Amino acid sequence: MKVKSRVNTKRLVKNSVYEVVKLQNSATNKSSYYSGRITIKLNDDVVQSFSVKNFKMEDNTNVPTIDFVSDWWKLNYVNPYDLRINEKNLKEGDFVIYLRNSHRSLITNKKYRVEKVNIKSFKSSYGNSFQEVEIKVEGSNHFYKAYSFRKCTPEETRDTNLKLVFGEDADLVKVDKEKRKIDFFSEDEKEKILLEVLFRAAIDKNRNNLSVVDWAIGKIGQNFKLRVDDFTEILKKDLNTILNFFK
Protein backbone atom coordinates (compact mmCIF):
# COMPACT_ATOMS: atom_id res chain seq x y z
CA MET A 1 0.00 0.00 0.00
CA LYS A 2 1.23 3.49 -0.86
CA VAL A 3 -0.06 6.92 0.11
CA LYS A 4 0.60 10.52 -0.85
CA SER A 5 1.25 13.32 1.61
CA ARG A 6 -1.29 16.14 1.77
CA VAL A 7 1.07 18.44 3.68
CA ASN A 8 4.55 19.88 3.86
CA THR A 9 6.14 19.37 7.28
CA LYS A 10 9.59 18.87 8.74
CA ARG A 11 9.36 15.17 7.86
CA LEU A 12 6.86 15.03 4.99
CA VAL A 13 6.99 16.43 1.45
CA LYS A 14 3.64 17.41 -0.07
CA ASN A 15 2.51 15.09 -2.91
CA SER A 16 5.40 12.69 -2.32
CA VAL A 17 4.51 8.99 -2.24
CA TYR A 18 5.38 6.81 0.78
CA GLU A 19 5.16 3.10 1.48
CA VAL A 20 2.75 2.15 4.28
CA VAL A 21 3.99 -0.50 6.69
CA LYS A 22 1.11 -0.27 9.17
CA LEU A 23 -2.35 1.33 9.22
CA GLN A 24 -4.67 1.58 12.24
CA ASN A 25 -7.81 3.16 10.86
CA SER A 26 -10.69 0.68 11.13
CA ALA A 27 -14.05 1.44 12.75
CA THR A 28 -13.26 -1.03 15.53
CA ASN A 29 -10.04 0.86 16.25
CA LYS A 30 -11.69 4.26 16.73
CA SER A 31 -11.66 4.10 20.52
CA SER A 32 -7.99 3.16 20.61
CA TYR A 33 -5.26 5.64 21.48
CA TYR A 34 -3.58 4.63 18.20
CA SER A 35 -6.66 5.10 16.02
CA GLY A 36 -6.23 7.05 12.83
CA ARG A 37 -2.49 6.37 12.72
CA ILE A 38 -0.45 5.46 9.69
CA THR A 39 3.15 4.25 9.80
CA ILE A 40 5.29 4.85 6.75
CA LYS A 41 8.87 4.39 5.61
CA LEU A 42 10.53 7.79 5.25
CA ASN A 43 13.55 6.01 3.80
CA ASP A 44 15.23 2.62 4.06
CA ASP A 45 16.34 3.28 7.63
CA VAL A 46 13.57 5.43 9.16
CA VAL A 47 9.98 4.42 9.93
CA GLN A 48 7.60 6.90 11.57
CA SER A 49 3.94 7.16 12.53
CA PHE A 50 1.65 10.07 11.56
CA SER A 51 -2.03 11.02 11.60
CA VAL A 52 -4.03 9.54 8.73
CA LYS A 53 -5.33 13.07 8.08
CA ASN A 54 -1.94 13.96 6.55
CA PHE A 55 -2.34 11.48 3.69
CA LYS A 56 -4.46 10.42 0.75
CA MET A 57 -4.22 7.51 -1.65
CA GLU A 58 -2.25 7.80 -4.88
CA ASP A 59 -5.53 8.33 -6.78
CA ASN A 60 -6.38 11.20 -4.37
CA THR A 61 -9.13 9.28 -2.53
CA ASN A 62 -9.22 9.12 1.26
CA VAL A 63 -7.18 6.53 3.14
CA PRO A 64 -9.53 3.54 3.69
CA THR A 65 -10.99 2.87 7.14
CA ILE A 66 -9.21 -0.45 7.59
CA ASP A 67 -6.37 -1.94 9.60
CA PHE A 68 -3.36 -3.10 7.60
CA VAL A 69 0.00 -4.66 8.46
CA SER A 70 2.60 -5.16 5.74
CA ASP A 71 4.85 -8.18 5.35
CA TRP A 72 7.82 -5.87 6.00
CA TRP A 73 6.37 -4.89 9.39
CA LYS A 74 5.66 -8.51 10.35
CA LEU A 75 9.25 -9.46 9.52
CA ASN A 76 11.08 -6.47 10.97
CA TYR A 77 9.08 -5.01 13.84
CA VAL A 78 9.84 -6.16 17.36
CA ASN A 79 8.42 -4.47 20.45
CA PRO A 80 11.37 -2.56 22.00
CA TYR A 81 10.25 -3.78 25.42
CA ASP A 82 10.94 -7.37 24.34
CA LEU A 83 14.57 -6.43 23.58
CA ARG A 84 15.29 -4.99 27.02
CA ILE A 85 17.83 -7.06 28.93
CA ASN A 86 16.89 -8.57 32.28
CA GLU A 87 18.28 -11.20 34.61
CA LYS A 88 16.37 -14.00 32.84
CA ASN A 89 16.82 -13.39 29.12
CA LEU A 90 20.59 -13.07 28.57
CA LYS A 91 23.41 -15.59 28.70
CA GLU A 92 27.05 -15.88 27.69
CA GLY A 93 27.45 -16.08 23.91
CA ASP A 94 24.36 -13.98 23.14
CA PHE A 95 24.62 -10.96 20.84
CA VAL A 96 23.75 -7.43 21.92
CA ILE A 97 23.63 -3.98 20.31
CA TYR A 98 25.23 -1.01 22.08
CA LEU A 99 22.69 1.85 22.26
CA ARG A 100 24.53 4.77 23.82
CA ASN A 101 27.47 7.03 23.08
CA SER A 102 28.90 7.35 26.58
CA HIS A 103 31.68 4.73 26.61
CA ARG A 104 34.94 5.44 24.81
CA SER A 105 35.59 1.79 24.00
CA LEU A 106 32.12 1.00 22.60
CA ILE A 107 30.57 2.03 19.30
CA THR A 108 26.91 3.05 19.02
CA ASN A 109 24.66 0.60 17.12
CA LYS A 110 27.41 -1.98 16.76
CA LYS A 111 26.97 -5.65 17.62
CA TYR A 112 28.93 -7.38 20.41
CA ARG A 113 29.08 -10.92 21.78
CA VAL A 114 28.46 -11.32 25.51
CA GLU A 115 31.41 -12.92 27.31
CA LYS A 116 30.11 -12.82 30.89
CA VAL A 117 26.90 -11.87 32.69
CA ASN A 118 26.93 -10.56 36.24
CA ILE A 119 23.72 -10.18 38.25
CA LYS A 120 23.69 -8.06 41.39
CA SER A 121 20.87 -8.18 43.93
CA PHE A 122 19.82 -5.13 45.91
CA LYS A 123 17.18 -4.05 48.37
CA SER A 124 15.53 -0.67 48.19
CA SER A 125 14.97 1.54 51.22
CA TYR A 126 11.39 0.20 51.23
CA GLY A 127 12.62 -3.38 51.50
CA ASN A 128 11.83 -4.34 47.91
CA SER A 129 14.34 -6.60 46.17
CA PHE A 130 15.56 -5.91 42.66
CA GLN A 131 18.36 -7.11 40.41
CA GLU A 132 20.80 -5.28 38.16
CA VAL A 133 22.44 -6.92 35.16
CA GLU A 134 25.99 -6.12 34.06
CA ILE A 135 27.66 -7.60 31.01
CA LYS A 136 31.19 -7.97 29.73
CA VAL A 137 31.59 -8.12 25.96
CA GLU A 138 34.41 -9.68 23.97
CA GLY A 139 37.67 -7.78 24.21
CA SER A 140 36.67 -5.77 27.27
CA ASN A 141 38.06 -5.99 30.80
CA HIS A 142 35.09 -4.10 32.24
CA PHE A 143 31.46 -4.84 33.01
CA TYR A 144 28.87 -2.45 31.56
CA LYS A 145 25.33 -1.78 32.72
CA ALA A 146 22.93 -3.86 30.65
CA TYR A 147 20.62 -0.88 30.03
CA SER A 148 23.29 0.48 27.66
CA PHE A 149 22.49 -2.42 25.31
CA ARG A 150 19.56 -4.24 23.77
CA LYS A 151 19.21 -7.87 22.83
CA CYS A 152 19.48 -8.74 19.18
CA THR A 153 16.24 -9.72 17.49
CA PRO A 154 15.78 -13.38 16.51
CA GLU A 155 16.42 -12.40 12.87
CA GLU A 156 19.64 -10.54 13.77
CA THR A 157 20.84 -13.48 15.87
CA ARG A 158 20.03 -16.01 13.14
CA ASP A 159 21.77 -13.90 10.50
CA THR A 160 24.90 -13.52 12.65
CA ASN A 161 25.08 -17.24 13.44
CA LEU A 162 24.71 -18.17 9.78
CA LYS A 163 27.48 -15.78 8.76
CA LEU A 164 29.77 -17.21 11.46
CA VAL A 165 29.06 -20.77 10.28
CA PHE A 166 29.93 -19.89 6.66
CA GLY A 167 32.95 -17.80 7.61
CA GLU A 168 31.39 -14.52 6.44
CA ASP A 169 31.68 -11.08 8.01
CA ALA A 170 29.15 -11.14 10.87
CA ASP A 171 29.58 -7.43 11.78
CA LEU A 172 30.67 -8.39 15.29
CA VAL A 173 32.90 -5.91 17.08
CA LYS A 174 35.46 -6.68 19.77
CA VAL A 175 36.64 -4.01 22.18
CA ASP A 176 40.17 -2.95 21.24
CA LYS A 177 41.55 0.09 23.06
CA GLU A 178 44.58 0.15 20.77
CA LYS A 179 42.35 0.70 17.76
CA ARG A 180 40.71 3.98 16.79
CA LYS A 181 36.90 4.05 16.76
CA ILE A 182 36.83 5.18 13.14
CA ASP A 183 38.70 2.03 12.08
CA PHE A 184 35.87 -0.25 13.25
CA PHE A 185 33.64 0.98 10.43
CA SER A 186 33.42 -0.13 6.81
CA GLU A 187 34.86 2.19 4.16
CA ASP A 188 31.39 3.47 3.19
CA GLU A 189 30.45 4.06 6.83
CA LYS A 190 33.78 5.75 7.46
CA GLU A 191 33.32 8.15 4.55
CA LYS A 192 29.86 9.15 5.75
CA ILE A 193 31.14 9.74 9.28
CA LEU A 194 34.04 11.87 8.04
CA LEU A 195 31.73 13.92 5.82
CA GLU A 196 29.24 14.46 8.61
CA VAL A 197 31.99 15.56 10.99
CA LEU A 198 33.40 17.87 8.34
CA PHE A 199 30.02 19.47 7.57
CA ARG A 200 29.24 19.96 11.25
CA ALA A 201 32.62 21.60 11.77
CA ALA A 202 32.13 23.90 8.78
CA ILE A 203 28.81 25.30 10.09
CA ASP A 204 29.74 25.36 13.79
CA LYS A 205 29.29 28.96 14.96
CA ASN A 206 31.80 28.38 17.74
CA ARG A 207 34.65 27.64 15.35
CA ASN A 208 37.29 30.35 15.77
CA ASN A 209 40.97 30.27 14.83
CA LEU A 210 41.16 26.61 13.75
CA SER A 211 40.66 25.38 10.20
CA VAL A 212 37.55 23.33 9.40
CA VAL A 213 39.58 20.09 9.42
CA ASP A 214 41.35 20.92 12.69
CA TRP A 215 38.01 21.82 14.29
CA ALA A 216 36.50 18.58 13.01
CA ILE A 217 39.37 16.59 14.54
CA GLY A 218 39.65 18.39 17.85
CA LYS A 219 36.06 19.39 18.63
CA ILE A 220 33.41 17.56 16.59
CA GLY A 221 34.94 14.13 16.01
CA GLN A 222 37.33 13.85 18.93
CA ASN A 223 35.86 10.49 20.03
CA PHE A 224 36.91 8.95 16.72
CA LYS A 225 40.57 10.00 17.21
CA LEU A 226 40.74 11.39 13.70
CA ARG A 227 43.88 12.55 11.93
CA VAL A 228 44.43 15.08 9.14
CA ASP A 229 45.24 12.30 6.66
CA ASP A 230 41.78 10.75 7.23
CA PHE A 231 40.34 13.64 5.24
CA THR A 232 42.89 13.65 2.39
CA GLU A 233 40.83 11.71 -0.18
CA ILE A 234 37.50 13.29 0.77
CA LEU A 235 38.85 16.80 0.26
CA LYS A 236 39.75 15.84 -3.31
CA LYS A 237 36.14 14.95 -4.21
CA ASP A 238 33.76 17.36 -5.91
CA LEU A 239 30.48 18.40 -4.29
CA ASN A 240 28.31 16.24 -6.55
CA THR A 241 30.28 13.11 -5.64
CA ILE A 242 30.01 13.97 -1.96
CA LEU A 243 26.23 14.48 -2.11
CA ASN A 244 25.83 11.08 -3.77
CA PHE A 245 27.08 9.46 -0.57
CA PHE A 246 23.84 10.49 1.13
CA LYS A 247 21.37 9.22 -1.47
C-alpha positions in Angstrom: 0.0 0.0 0.0 1.2 3.5 -0.9 -0.1 6.9 0.1 0.6 10.5 -0.8 1.3 13.3 1.6 -1.3 16.1 1.8 1.1 18.4 3.7 4.5 19.9 3.9 6.1 19.4 7.3 9.6 18.9 8.7 9.4 15.2 7.9 6.9 15.0 5.0 7.0 16.4 1.4 3.6 17.4 -0.1 2.5 15.1 -2.9 5.4 12.7 -2.3 4.5 9.0 -2.2 5.4 6.8 0.8 5.2 3.1 1.5 2.7 2.2 4.3 4.0 -0.5 6.7 1.1 -0.3 9.2 -2.3 1.3 9.2 -4.7 1.6 12.2 -7.8 3.2 10.9 -10.7 0.7 11.1 -14.0 1.4 12.7 -13.3 -1.0 15.5 -10.0 0.9 16.2 -11.7 4.3 16.7 -11.7 4.1 20.5 -8.0 3.2 20.6 -5.3 5.6 21.5 -3.6 4.6 18.2 -6.7 5.1 16.0 -6.2 7.1 12.8 -2.5 6.4 12.7 -0.4 5.5 9.7 3.1 4.2 9.8 5.3 4.9 6.7 8.9 4.4 5.6 10.5 7.8 5.3 13.5 6.0 3.8 15.2 2.6 4.1 16.3 3.3 7.6 13.6 5.4 9.2 10.0 4.4 9.9 7.6 6.9 11.6 3.9 7.2 12.5 1.6 10.1 11.6 -2.0 11.0 11.6 -4.0 9.5 8.7 -5.3 13.1 8.1 -1.9 14.0 6.6 -2.3 11.5 3.7 -4.5 10.4 0.7 -4.2 7.5 -1.7 -2.2 7.8 -4.9 -5.5 8.3 -6.8 -6.4 11.2 -4.4 -9.1 9.3 -2.5 -9.2 9.1 1.3 -7.2 6.5 3.1 -9.5 3.5 3.7 -11.0 2.9 7.1 -9.2 -0.4 7.6 -6.4 -1.9 9.6 -3.4 -3.1 7.6 0.0 -4.7 8.5 2.6 -5.2 5.7 4.8 -8.2 5.3 7.8 -5.9 6.0 6.4 -4.9 9.4 5.7 -8.5 10.3 9.2 -9.5 9.5 11.1 -6.5 11.0 9.1 -5.0 13.8 9.8 -6.2 17.4 8.4 -4.5 20.4 11.4 -2.6 22.0 10.3 -3.8 25.4 10.9 -7.4 24.3 14.6 -6.4 23.6 15.3 -5.0 27.0 17.8 -7.1 28.9 16.9 -8.6 32.3 18.3 -11.2 34.6 16.4 -14.0 32.8 16.8 -13.4 29.1 20.6 -13.1 28.6 23.4 -15.6 28.7 27.1 -15.9 27.7 27.5 -16.1 23.9 24.4 -14.0 23.1 24.6 -11.0 20.8 23.7 -7.4 21.9 23.6 -4.0 20.3 25.2 -1.0 22.1 22.7 1.9 22.3 24.5 4.8 23.8 27.5 7.0 23.1 28.9 7.4 26.6 31.7 4.7 26.6 34.9 5.4 24.8 35.6 1.8 24.0 32.1 1.0 22.6 30.6 2.0 19.3 26.9 3.0 19.0 24.7 0.6 17.1 27.4 -2.0 16.8 27.0 -5.7 17.6 28.9 -7.4 20.4 29.1 -10.9 21.8 28.5 -11.3 25.5 31.4 -12.9 27.3 30.1 -12.8 30.9 26.9 -11.9 32.7 26.9 -10.6 36.2 23.7 -10.2 38.2 23.7 -8.1 41.4 20.9 -8.2 43.9 19.8 -5.1 45.9 17.2 -4.1 48.4 15.5 -0.7 48.2 15.0 1.5 51.2 11.4 0.2 51.2 12.6 -3.4 51.5 11.8 -4.3 47.9 14.3 -6.6 46.2 15.6 -5.9 42.7 18.4 -7.1 40.4 20.8 -5.3 38.2 22.4 -6.9 35.2 26.0 -6.1 34.1 27.7 -7.6 31.0 31.2 -8.0 29.7 31.6 -8.1 26.0 34.4 -9.7 24.0 37.7 -7.8 24.2 36.7 -5.8 27.3 38.1 -6.0 30.8 35.1 -4.1 32.2 31.5 -4.8 33.0 28.9 -2.4 31.6 25.3 -1.8 32.7 22.9 -3.9 30.7 20.6 -0.9 30.0 23.3 0.5 27.7 22.5 -2.4 25.3 19.6 -4.2 23.8 19.2 -7.9 22.8 19.5 -8.7 19.2 16.2 -9.7 17.5 15.8 -13.4 16.5 16.4 -12.4 12.9 19.6 -10.5 13.8 20.8 -13.5 15.9 20.0 -16.0 13.1 21.8 -13.9 10.5 24.9 -13.5 12.6 25.1 -17.2 13.4 24.7 -18.2 9.8 27.5 -15.8 8.8 29.8 -17.2 11.5 29.1 -20.8 10.3 29.9 -19.9 6.7 32.9 -17.8 7.6 31.4 -14.5 6.4 31.7 -11.1 8.0 29.1 -11.1 10.9 29.6 -7.4 11.8 30.7 -8.4 15.3 32.9 -5.9 17.1 35.5 -6.7 19.8 36.6 -4.0 22.2 40.2 -3.0 21.2 41.5 0.1 23.1 44.6 0.1 20.8 42.3 0.7 17.8 40.7 4.0 16.8 36.9 4.1 16.8 36.8 5.2 13.1 38.7 2.0 12.1 35.9 -0.2 13.3 33.6 1.0 10.4 33.4 -0.1 6.8 34.9 2.2 4.2 31.4 3.5 3.2 30.4 4.1 6.8 33.8 5.7 7.5 33.3 8.2 4.6 29.9 9.1 5.7 31.1 9.7 9.3 34.0 11.9 8.0 31.7 13.9 5.8 29.2 14.5 8.6 32.0 15.6 11.0 33.4 17.9 8.3 30.0 19.5 7.6 29.2 20.0 11.2 32.6 21.6 11.8 32.1 23.9 8.8 28.8 25.3 10.1 29.7 25.4 13.8 29.3 29.0 15.0 31.8 28.4 17.7 34.7 27.6 15.3 37.3 30.4 15.8 41.0 30.3 14.8 41.2 26.6 13.8 40.7 25.4 10.2 37.5 23.3 9.4 39.6 20.1 9.4 41.3 20.9 12.7 38.0 21.8 14.3 36.5 18.6 13.0 39.4 16.6 14.5 39.6 18.4 17.9 36.1 19.4 18.6 33.4 17.6 16.6 34.9 14.1 16.0 37.3 13.8 18.9 35.9 10.5 20.0 36.9 9.0 16.7 40.6 10.0 17.2 40.7 11.4 13.7 43.9 12.6 11.9 44.4 15.1 9.1 45.2 12.3 6.7 41.8 10.7 7.2 40.3 13.6 5.2 42.9 13.6 2.4 40.8 11.7 -0.2 37.5 13.3 0.8 38.8 16.8 0.3 39.7 15.8 -3.3 36.1 14.9 -4.2 33.8 17.4 -5.9 30.5 18.4 -4.3 28.3 16.2 -6.5 30.3 13.1 -5.6 30.0 14.0 -2.0 26.2 14.5 -2.1 25.8 11.1 -3.8 27.1 9.5 -0.6 23.8 10.5 1.1 21.4 9.2 -1.5 
